């Protein structure tokens, strides 16, 4: 019994580390957005590059898909995909305003946190929904936990860009 | 015995996931630098912000410290710390050239990879060197694995900025 408890403990510890790092980046994003004005967010992060508003929408739309890859549910805001995932910035498609995007940022990440906190330990070690059983046999590191680690990098990457608006 | 083997396997799987994500970001950095010219790297990533050359040096200097936090050895290039960690960009301190920094990027990350690949599994779950035993008791997630996860975010954050030079 002692070994089994240790295994569970170590698994939980690892999941906790990843969840904490995820929540830390999400929080940093919120603090950053709280400090960026309506005017600033409409600017390009660098000359000729994406505008802040597009990057914020892109983060939300991309993370909103997480439930379909981790298997806990469908995207909540499918209307964001054509604007912020399928299209590049300045596509001419109408975007939600900054206040609405900030509210969606909170809502999408709150939903993710609620789902991830109750995801059973063993599920984290299963393949994600975008790959086959066969591929997973070849590479068992491509599990759901790995998806979250890659989302941490994705979020940090874009926060580094948004930071330039300050 | 079967439980113990499972424990080790699962621990190795966590570590493998984190190492793979780390190496992926390091590789992305190399590919990115290979595509940024001598002229481009001397530019600010956005008006009034850090220049590419400073960010590259900062990444190298920061990662060069990793051995002291993970306990596998001293920094290899202490001369980088005053320029890229203690000072901000445009401090007037002389910087290594881009070709030299690209070589250091390879060298520092090769050294880290060699050290991390042989770090024993149990060491990943120990406290890092910059915290006390007492603090670690309160929060066992602050282990060496957590340090590497936070370095992945740090690297991704700055790669998002360097990407704007292209």
Interface residues (C-beta under 8 A of the other chain):
Chain A: X3 X4 X6 X7 X10 X11 X13 X14 X16 X17 X18 X20 X21 X24 X25 X45 X46 X47 X49 X125 X140 X141 X143 X145 X146 X149 X150 X152 X153 X154 X156 X157 X158 X159 X160 X161 X163 X164
Chain B: X3 X4 X6 X7 X10 X11 X13 X14 X16 X17 X18 X20 X21 X25 X45 X46 X47 X49 X125 X140 X141 X143 X145 X146 X149 X150 X152 X153 X154 X156 X157 X158 X159 X160 X161 X163 X164
